[in-house]
Amino acid sequence: GVSVDGNVEVDFSGFMDVVDMMGGVDMELNQDEAAYLNRRGNWDVDDSTAGTWNLKAGMNHLTGEQALAYSRIRYIGNGDFERTERQRKVLTAMINQSRDLSISQLNGLLQAALPLLTTDLNNQEIVGYAAKLFAILPELKINTQRVPTDGTWEYAIISGLDVVRMFDVETNVEMIRKAMDEA
């Protein structure tokens, strides 16, 4: 029941490319995350990385491949909820890191990243939004949300699969609408 216009999607390969175009991204890892990544690597993309990374608890500068692997961890902590939190942390870190780029660097990044994105926006709309974003980027407030929100879901088994079943859709719809109004 919520229409979201102006969305942008990127696949795993494109995500890694964008992070690498930015020169990597700084992320704080906990001990479990660092150990898991060091042991597993980015197994979905290239098995040769398993056991080759030397990440540590604390701040790490991640490549695109490492940032994707970090974003996809679901076996540490609170499963999918922490996985999506990691995804939001990476995107937030990328936005924060872009604050230090000049307008020409940001424009170059945008031009290089555009072919990697799927969106319902045309190029003229993207350039218009980018111009507005460049002007407010230093003061931009980032707000992230998770669906389903706390207290509106339960674990269930449906057709033999473990799932998160949202039982209070309206509360989630209102949370999304409020977040979009605040944006």
N, C-alpha and C positions, 0 to 999 in steps of 0.2 A: 503493500500500500504506500510505499514511499518511492517517489520518482527521483532518481539521481541523474542529473544532467552534468555534462562536463567531466566525465570519468576518463581515466587513463589506465591502461593495462600494459603490463610487460611480462614476457615469459621469462623462464629461468635464465636462458642464455643472454637475453637482453639485459636482465637485471645485473648479471655479472659484468657485462660490458659497460653499463652505466657507472657502476661502482669503480671499475678500473679506469674509466675516462676521468673520474674525479680524483684519481691517484690513490684510491682505497678509502677506507672509512675507519675512524677510531671508535672502538667499542670496548666497554668494560665487561669482562667475562668473569664469572665466578669459577671456583676451582672445578666443580663438576662439569661445567660447559667446556672449559679449556681441556680437561682430561678427555672428555668424550670426543671433541673435535680432533685432538692429537691422535687418538686411537683410530677413529673412523675416517677422517678426511671427508672429502665431498664424494662419497661413494656412489652417488647417483650420476655423477658427471664423469669421473675418472678415478678408477680404483687405484691408480698409481700414487695418489696422494695419501692413501691410508697409511698412518704411522710416520708421515714425513713432516708434519707441521710441529712447530715448537712454540705453541701458544701457552700463556701463563695466566693465572688468576690476576686480575687487574686490567689496566688499559693495554689494548693491543691494536695495532694498525692492521686491519684485515684487507686482503685482496677481494676482488669480486667473488671468487670461488669460495673463499673462507666466509665472507659475509652471507652468501647464499646458504652454505652449510649451517652456519649459526642460526639463520632465520628458520631453518627447517627442523631443528632439533625438537622432537616431541617426546623423548624418553627420559627427560630430566625434569623434575619439578611437577607441576600441575598439567602435564600433557599438552593438549591443544591450546589451553588458555595461555600457558607460558610461551608456547610456540608463536601464537599470534602477538603476544606482548613483545617477543623478540623482533618480530617483523616490524612492529610499530617503532621500536627503539632504533632499528637500522634506518628506517625512512626518516625519522626525526633527526638522527645524527647526520644523515646526508643533507637534509635541509639546513641544519645548523652549520655544517661545514661549508655549504655553498655561500653563506653570508660573507665569507672572507674572499670570495672571488670578485674580480672586477666585472663591470658590465660586459666588456668584450669577452672575458673568459666564460661568463654565464651564457652569453649568446652562442659562443662556440660549442659549449656543452649541449645547449638546447638543439642546435642544428645537427650535431652528431647523434644525439639521442632520438630525435624525431622518427627516423626510419625504424627504430626498435620498438616503438609504441603503437598500441591499438587504442583508438579513442573515437568518441562521437563528435569531436570538435574538428573543424576544418583548419587549415594552416593559418588563415587570416585570424580566426578566433584565438588560436594558440599564441600567435605573435602578439595580439592585443592583450591577452591575459599575462603573457610574459613581461610585457612592458610595464603593466601595473604592478606585477610581482616584484620586478627589479626595484621599483621605487619604494616599496614597503618592506622589502626583505630584512633590512636591519632590525626593524621593530616587530616583525611578524610573530604573532603568538600561535603556537602549535597546540591544537586540541585533538587528542585521539580518543576513540571510543571502541568498545568491544560489544559485539552482539553474540550471544545474549548477555544482558547485564545481570549482575548478581540478583539472586532471589527470583528469577523468572524462568529457571530451567531445572531439569533433573536428568540424571543418567538413566538410560533405558536400553533395553535390548529389543530391536525391531528387525524382524526377518533374520535373526541370528547375529546381527551386528550391534556392537556397542556404539551408542549414539548419545548426543546431548539433545534432549527434547525440550524445546521451548514451550512452556505452558501459558506464558503471559505475553502474547504478541503485542498487545496494545501498549504496555509499558515500554517495550523496546522501540516501537514505532514513535512514541512520544519522545524518548531519549534521542533518537536519530534526528527527528524534526528540530528539537531544541538545539542539538549540537550544530545542525546546519544553519539555524537562525543565528547562532553565536559566531559562525564563521565569517 
